[in-house]
Amino acid sequence: MDPRLKHDLNSQKVESNPCDIYEKMRRENPKFIQPALDGVTMIWFIIRFEDVNDILGDDKPFVRDMGNAMTPVEEAALPQQPDIAEMINNHMLKRDGKDNERLRRSVWIR
């Protein structure tokens, strides 16, 4: 197992009984980051309802559009995406700031 993994979420054990690992994650690591399946991309896991609710209520420290988290040099180094990728990725879950607030208000009830 990759030493950067806090939890091996792709194991056969997790597949057969995910409740045990979710409980362990809530108890031991309710917020953590680890590599995705590609071994490179880092993904945040926020496990507890209270933490998720806090993020949804005040999401300014977080970005959805990775372009907002990269320098121009990093963004230029990304592989060219097909034109269809922009259309597929153009949705509320990838919006930040005022655009996200406007869209989220239309679907989120507190």
ABEGO torsion letter per residue (X at the ends): XBAABABBAABAAAAABAAAAAAAAAAABABBBBBBAAGABBBBBBABAAAAAAAAABAAABBABAAAABBAAAAAABBBBBAAAAAAABBAAABBEAAAAAAAAAABBX
